C-alpha cells in the first residue's frame, strides 16, 4: 500500500509542476511534459517489483508505437484552435484522430 501511495504522489507532483510551470513558460512546460517521465517511472517500478526486463523492453516498444500515434492530436489541435474552432470541438476531433491512429497501430503493428 505504501508503494502505491508513493507512486500516486510522484505522478501527481509531476502533473502539478508542469501545470504551474506552463503558467509562466509554455516552452519549459512542454519540455517537461515531453520528457518520458511517466514511462521512466513505470519502467523503474516494474524493474524494482519484478526485475522483468523483457516486459520493460516490450512496453518500451509499445510506447514508441502509441507515442507516434499521438502525432495527429498535436497536428490537428493547434491547427483547429488557430483556425477559430471551439476548444471542445478541437479536443474531440484531435483526440478522435489519435484514437483511430492508435487502433490502426494496434491492429497492424502490434497484433499479437
Protein Blocks (a to p, Z undefined) as FASTA:
>chain_A
ZZmmmmmmmmmmmmmmmmmmmmmomklmmmmmmpcklmmmmmmmmmmmnopaklmmmmmm
mmmmmmmmmmmmmmmmmmmmmnopafklmmmmmmmmmmmmmmmmmmmmmcZZ
